[in-house]
Amino acid sequence: DGPFTFTTQKEYEELGDRIGEKVYEMMEEIGLERRYVETGKTRRFYFASPGFQEKERILVLIHGSGVVKAGQWARRLIINESLDRGTQLPYIKRGLANNWGIVVINYNEKCEGAKDRLQCHFSDEHGLAEWADAITDNVDAEIMVVAHSAGGDVASGAVRRMQLKGDFRVKVVTLTDSWFTESNSVFAVNFNTQKEQLNRNYSGTWQMYSGDDTHEGTSAACINALFAVLEAVDDMTTTKEFLEILECSEEIIFKEYDKKDDKKKEGKDGKNEEKKKEEKSGDKKKEKETKKEEKKEVKKEKEKDKDKKEEKKEKEKEKDKSKEKEAPPAAQP
């Protein structure tokens, strides 16, 4: 209840582990399953929807580096804001609603059965192994990718390996504040933190504002614009058509951004009005108190005047008595 309060690093990490397990449970609750990849005496797992291999389109979600695991974009957002902002759940639900197969890469998870890191691969190799296990040669589907941050490395490596074998099933790679090195052969767009017009960088990846100025907030902010791209691109899309799709996507970004901006302004104006009312109310209260104090002062002054008058009367009485005493006695006849 209430906002998260940091205590110690150890407790923060324990909370992070519990969040990871909870997100795993939530993915399983909406139908995803753990799929295990075994290597010798060790094994690891990623998540996928049942029968994803039979779908016409498969959406692959790849998180960034660090402590986040399958189903997460940013732990900080999960803790401090919401599941919708910090997890991949909105993406998974939307993909399932489109009847797409879903694969959720889990390359930061530890290997089960490994005694030390030497018995476990590097993270990006984990991601590539999970991709290879899911996207086998006999999967006849269009592949779409959403990769955040360092997840772009896994996407680049996977696409490169496929294309070296003449495999061009990956149709579009969408990135959130990330990078991609294979843009010359695949449609690719990066939703970033720069509030600039649509442009193309040196690697060939299109660059577009996500609607959020923070690295970790990009994935949640651009979901509608990003899905507009995924849903429109197919096997027959031309370069010209892809640019038109991106322009429509950019319109969605800026419309939503303007709405958020208007809400912020309304909120600010509302707060200002509230503040003015409070100030006005405070001023009235102060005015009442001032008048009250003034009345008290007037009353005090009146009492002082009364006391002075009484004192003066007493003095005059004493003076008269004193004169009577000092007066010479009357002459006798």
C-alpha positions as CSV (number, residue, x, y, z in Angstrom):
1,D,0.0,0.0,0.0
2,G,1.4,3.4,-1.0
3,P,4.5,4.2,-3.0
4,F,7.6,2.0,-2.8
5,T,10.2,3.1,-0.2
6,F,13.8,1.9,-0.8
7,T,15.4,0.3,2.3
8,T,18.5,-1.7,1.4
9,Q,20.0,-3.0,-1.8
10,K,19.5,-6.6,-0.6
11,E,15.8,-6.1,0.1
12,Y,15.4,-4.4,-3.3
13,E,17.0,-7.4,-5.1
14,E,14.7,-9.8,-3.1
15,L,11.7,-7.7,-4.2
16,G,13.0,-7.9,-7.8
17,D,13.2,-11.7,-7.6
18,R,9.7,-11.9,-6.3
19,I,8.5,-9.6,-9.1
20,G,10.2,-11.9,-11.7
21,E,8.4,-15.0,-10.3
22,K,5.1,-13.1,-10.2
23,V,5.4,-12.0,-13.8
24,Y,6.2,-15.6,-14.8
25,E,2.9,-16.6,-13.0
26,M,0.9,-13.9,-14.8
27,M,2.2,-15.0,-18.2
28,E,1.2,-18.6,-17.4
29,E,-2.2,-17.4,-16.2
30,I,-2.9,-15.9,-19.7
31,G,-1.9,-19.1,-21.4
32,L,1.9,-19.0,-22.0
33,E,4.0,-22.0,-21.2
34,R,7.6,-22.5,-20.1
35,R,9.7,-24.2,-22.8
36,Y,13.0,-25.6,-21.7
37,V,16.3,-25.6,-23.6
38,E,18.7,-28.3,-22.4
39,T,22.5,-28.1,-22.9
40,G,24.4,-31.0,-21.3
41,K,23.7,-30.9,-17.6
42,T,22.1,-27.5,-17.6
43,R,18.8,-26.1,-18.8
44,R,17.0,-22.8,-19.1
45,F,13.6,-21.7,-20.2
46,Y,11.7,-19.1,-22.2
47,F,7.9,-18.7,-22.7
48,A,5.6,-19.3,-25.7
49,S,2.0,-19.6,-26.4
50,P,0.6,-23.1,-27.1
51,G,0.8,-24.1,-30.8
52,F,2.7,-20.9,-31.7
53,Q,4.6,-22.9,-34.4
54,E,1.3,-23.4,-36.3
55,K,0.3,-19.7,-36.5
56,E,0.7,-17.6,-39.6
57,R,2.5,-14.9,-37.7
58,I,4.8,-15.1,-34.6
59,L,5.6,-12.1,-32.4
60,V,9.0,-12.5,-30.6
61,L,9.5,-10.2,-27.5
62,I,13.1,-9.5,-26.3
63,H,13.8,-7.6,-23.1
64,G,16.9,-5.6,-22.3
65,S,20.1,-6.5,-20.3
66,G,20.6,-6.4,-16.6
67,V,18.1,-7.8,-14.0
68,V,15.0,-7.9,-16.1
69,K,13.7,-11.3,-17.2
70,A,11.0,-12.7,-19.5
71,G,7.8,-10.6,-19.4
72,Q,9.5,-7.4,-18.1
73,W,10.6,-4.2,-19.8
74,A,11.7,-2.3,-16.7
75,R,11.7,-3.4,-13.0
76,R,11.7,0.2,-11.8
77,L,8.5,1.0,-13.6
78,I,6.8,-2.2,-12.2
79,I,7.8,-1.1,-8.7
80,N,7.1,2.6,-8.9
81,E,4.4,2.9,-11.6
82,S,2.4,-0.1,-12.9
83,L,2.4,-3.5,-14.5
84,D,1.1,-2.0,-17.7
85,R,4.1,0.4,-17.9
86,G,6.8,-2.0,-16.7
87,T,5.8,-5.5,-18.1
88,Q,5.4,-7.0,-21.6
89,L,1.9,-8.2,-20.6
90,P,0.0,-5.6,-22.7
91,Y,2.1,-6.7,-25.7
92,I,1.4,-10.4,-25.1
93,K,-2.3,-9.9,-24.6
94,R,-2.6,-7.8,-27.8
95,G,-0.6,-10.3,-29.8
96,L,-2.8,-13.1,-28.6
97,A,-5.9,-11.1,-29.4
98,N,-4.6,-10.9,-33.0
99,N,-4.3,-14.7,-33.1
100,W,-0.5,-14.5,-33.3
101,G,1.9,-17.0,-31.9
102,I,3.9,-15.5,-29.0
103,V,7.6,-16.2,-28.0
104,V,9.1,-14.4,-25.0
105,I,12.9,-14.6,-24.8
106,N,14.4,-15.0,-21.3
107,Y,18.1,-14.5,-21.8
108,N,18.9,-13.0,-18.4
109,E,17.6,-16.0,-16.5
110,K,20.3,-18.3,-14.8
111,C,20.9,-21.8,-16.1
112,E,19.4,-24.5,-13.9
113,G,22.0,-27.0,-12.8
114,A,25.0,-24.7,-13.4
115,K,27.6,-24.7,-10.6
116,D,29.1,-21.4,-11.9
117,R,29.0,-19.0,-14.7
118,L,31.5,-21.0,-16.8
119,Q,28.8,-23.7,-17.2
120,C,26.3,-21.1,-18.4
121,H,26.6,-19.2,-21.7
122,F,26.7,-15.4,-22.0
123,S,23.3,-13.7,-22.0
124,D,23.1,-13.0,-25.8
125,E,24.1,-16.6,-26.5
126,H,21.2,-17.6,-24.3
127,G,18.9,-15.4,-26.3
128,L,20.1,-16.9,-29.6
129,A,19.7,-20.5,-28.2
130,E,16.1,-19.8,-27.1
131,W,15.4,-18.2,-30.5
132,A,16.8,-21.2,-32.4
133,D,14.7,-23.6,-30.2
134,A,11.5,-21.6,-30.9
135,I,12.0,-20.6,-34.6
136,T,13.0,-23.9,-36.1
137,D,13.4,-24.5,-39.8
138,N,10.0,-26.2,-40.1
139,V,8.1,-23.2,-38.6
140,D,6.3,-21.6,-41.6
141,A,5.3,-18.2,-40.3
142,E,6.1,-14.5,-40.7
143,I,8.3,-13.4,-37.8
144,M,7.9,-10.0,-36.1
145,V,10.2,-8.7,-33.4
146,V,9.9,-6.2,-30.6
147,A,13.3,-5.7,-28.8
148,H,14.1,-3.2,-26.1
149,S,17.5,-1.8,-25.4
150,A,20.3,-4.5,-25.5
151,G,17.6,-6.9,-26.9
152,G,18.5,-5.4,-30.2
153,D,21.8,-7.3,-30.1
154,V,19.9,-10.6,-29.8
155,A,17.6,-9.6,-32.6
156,S,20.5,-8.6,-34.9
157,G,22.4,-11.9,-34.2
158,A,19.3,-14.0,-34.8
159,V,18.4,-12.3,-38.1
160,R,22.0,-12.5,-39.3
161,R,22.2,-16.2,-38.6
162,M,18.9,-16.9,-40.4
163,Q,19.8,-14.8,-43.4
164,L,23.2,-16.4,-43.8
165,K,21.2,-19.6,-44.5
166,G,18.9,-17.8,-46.9
167,D,16.1,-17.6,-44.4
168,F,14.1,-14.4,-44.7
169,R,11.1,-15.2,-42.5
170,V,11.7,-12.1,-40.3
171,K,9.5,-9.4,-41.8
172,V,9.9,-6.5,-39.4
173,V,11.9,-5.6,-36.4
174,T,10.5,-2.9,-34.1
175,L,12.8,-1.5,-31.4
176,T,12.3,0.6,-28.3
177,D,15.3,2.8,-27.6
178,S,17.6,0.1,-29.1
179,W,19.7,-0.7,-32.2
180,F,19.7,-3.1,-35.1
181,T,22.5,-4.0,-37.5
182,E,20.6,-5.8,-40.2
183,S,18.3,-3.0,-41.5
184,N,19.4,-3.4,-45.1
185,S,17.5,-6.6,-45.5
186,V,14.7,-6.2,-43.0
187,F,12.2,-3.4,-42.3
188,A,13.3,-1.9,-39.0
189,V,12.2,1.1,-36.9
190,N,13.4,2.3,-33.5
191,F,11.1,4.2,-31.2
192,N,13.4,6.4,-29.2
193,T,13.5,9.2,-26.6
194,Q,14.3,12.1,-29.1
195,K,11.3,14.3,-29.9
196,E,12.3,14.6,-33.6
197,Q,10.6,13.9,-36.9
198,L,10.8,10.5,-38.6
199,N,14.3,10.0,-40.0
200,R,16.7,7.2,-41.0
201,N,20.1,6.7,-39.3
202,Y,23.4,5.5,-40.8
203,S,22.6,1.8,-40.2
204,G,19.4,2.0,-42.2
205,T,17.0,1.8,-39.2
206,W,14.2,4.3,-39.2
207,Q,14.1,6.5,-36.0
208,M,10.9,7.7,-34.5
209,Y,9.9,9.4,-31.2
210,S,8.3,7.0,-28.8
211,G,6.2,9.5,-26.9
212,D,8.4,9.2,-23.8
213,D,11.6,10.9,-22.9
214,T,12.9,8.1,-20.6
215,H,14.7,5.0,-21.9
216,E,12.7,2.6,-19.8
217,G,9.4,4.2,-20.7
218,T,9.6,3.9,-24.5
219,S,8.0,0.4,-24.8
220,A,4.9,1.3,-22.9
221,A,4.5,4.7,-24.5
222,C,4.7,3.6,-28.2
223,I,2.6,0.4,-28.0
224,N,-0.3,1.6,-30.2
225,A,2.0,3.1,-32.8
226,L,4.2,0.1,-32.7
227,F,1.3,-2.3,-33.2
228,A,0.1,-0.2,-36.1
229,V,3.4,-1.1,-37.8
230,L,3.3,-4.8,-36.9
231,E,-0.3,-5.2,-38.0
232,A,0.3,-3.4,-41.4
233,V,3.5,-5.0,-42.6
234,D,3.4,-8.3,-44.4
235,D,5.2,-10.3,-47.1
236,M,4.1,-8.0,-49.9
237,T,4.9,-4.6,-48.2
238,T,7.2,-2.4,-50.4
239,T,9.7,0.1,-49.1
240,K,7.5,3.0,-50.1
241,E,4.5,1.4,-48.3
242,F,6.6,0.8,-45.2
243,L,7.5,4.5,-45.1
244,E,3.7,5.4,-45.4
245,I,3.0,3.0,-42.5
246,L,5.7,4.7,-40.4
247,E,4.2,8.1,-41.1
248,C,0.8,6.9,-40.0
249,S,2.5,5.4,-36.9
250,E,4.1,8.7,-36.2
251,E,0.8,10.5,-36.3
252,I,-0.5,8.1,-33.6
253,I,2.6,9.0,-31.4
254,F,2.1,12.7,-31.6
255,K,-1.7,12.6,-31.2
256,E,-1.3,10.6,-28.0
257,Y,1.6,12.8,-26.8
258,D,-0.6,15.9,-27.3
259,K,-3.4,14.3,-25.4
260,K,-1.1,13.5,-22.5
261,D,0.3,17.0,-22.6
262,D,-3.2,18.5,-22.5
263,K,-4.0,16.3,-19.5
264,K,-0.9,17.5,-17.8
265,K,-1.8,21.1,-18.5
266,E,-5.4,20.5,-17.3
267,G,-4.0,18.9,-14.1
268,K,-1.6,21.8,-13.6
269,D,-4.4,24.4,-14.3
270,G,-6.6,22.4,-11.9
271,K,-3.9,22.5,-9.3
272,N,-3.4,26.2,-9.9
273,E,-7.1,26.9,-9.5
274,E,-7.2,24.8,-6.3
275,K,-4.1,26.7,-5.1
276,K,-5.9,30.0,-5.9
277,K,-9.0,28.8,-4.0
278,E,-6.9,27.7,-1.1
279,E,-5.0,31.0,-1.1
280,K,-8.3,32.9,-1.4
281,S,-9.8,30.8,1.5
282,G,-6.6,31.4,3.4
283,D,-6.8,35.1,2.7
284,K,-10.4,35.2,4.0
285,K,-9.3,33.3,7.1
286,K,-6.4,35.7,7.6
287,E,-8.8,38.6,7.1
288,K,-11.2,37.2,9.7
289,E,-8.4,36.6,12.1
290,T,-7.0,40.1,11.5
291,K,-10.5,41.6,12.2
292,K,-10.8,39.5,15.3
293,E,-7.4,40.7,16.5
294,E,-8.3,44.3,15.7
295,K,-11.6,43.9,17.7
296,K,-9.5,42.5,20.6
297,E,-7.1,45.5,20.3
298,V,-10.0,48.0,20.3
299,K,-11.5,46.2,23.3
300,K,-8.2,46.4,25.1
301,E,-7.8,50.1,24.2
302,K,-11.3,50.8,25.5
303,E,-10.6,48.9,28.7
304,K,-7.3,50.8,29.1
305,D,-9.2,54.1,28.6
306,K,-11.7,53.0,31.1
307,D,-9.0,52.1,33.6
308,K,-7.3,55.5,33.0
309,K,-10.6,57.4,33.5
310,E,-11.2,55.4,36.7
311,E,-7.6,56.1,37.8
312,K,-8.1,59.8,37.0
313,K,-11.3,60.0,39.0
314,E,-9.6,58.3,42.0
315,K,-6.7,60.8,41.8
316,E,-9.1,63.7,41.6
317,K,-11.0,62.4,44.6
318,E,-7.8,62.0,46.6
319,K,-6.8,65.5,45.5
320,D,-10.1,66.9,46.7
321,K,-9.7,65.2,50.0
322,S,-6.2,66.5,50.4
323,K,-7.4,70.1,49.7
324,E,-10.1,69.7,52.3
325,K,-7.6,68.6,54.9
326,E,-5.2,71.5,54.1
327,A,-7.9,74.2,54.1
328,P,-7.6,76.6,57.3
329,P,-10.4,76.2,59.9
330,A,-13.3,78.7,59.6
331,A,-13.0,81.9,61.8
332,Q,-15.0,81.9,65.0
333,P,-17.4,84.8,65.6
